[in-house]
Amino acid sequence: MSSLSLFRSRDPFFAEFDSLIRSNFAGTAPAEALDFTPTAETVREGEDVVVRLDLPGVDIAEDVSVEVAGGRLVISGERRDERAEQTEGRAVREVRYGRFRRSFGLPAHIGADAVSAHYDKGVLSVRVAGVYAGTEPTRIAIAEG
């Protein structure tokens, strides 16, 4: 069972966030042609959401951008194939190269200051802090009369 379905079944807010993510998973404009879509997962960690993208072989410093724009978390970049020119004859390739873009909707109370990114062992982890802050229901007293 994926972590998305586990949280979606128990947490209405996560279901809304999950819906935003799933409805815009590729995040590409219709006219934009991209070469591949890196796999991603989202997990809840306390009050935060962590988005992890598999990006092995990508030069994070030169070829990846993490931005918050228009209420969306946008991760874009390019996986360059440095060996393409060195290959002579036939080659079998399962690794996809080229440009990519992933876009995720953010709750209205989240700004760029809540986002941090870390890359380790081929995985880009983007933490969105406070997604769940203050999402617990508050009971309202009912006045009589």
Salt bridges, closest charged atoms under 4 A:
ASP11 OD2 - ARG44 NH1 2.33
ASP18 OD2 - ARG8 NH1 2.27
ASP18 OD1 - ARG22 NE 3.02
GLU41 OE2 - ARG52 NH1 3.36
GLU45 OE2 - ARG52 NH2 2.91
GLU45 OE1 - ARG127 NH2 2.57
ASP48 OD2 - ARG127 NH1 3.14
ASP63 OD1 - ARG80 NE 2.99
GLU78 OE1 - ARG80 NH1 3.54
ASP81 OD2 - ARG93 NH1 2.22
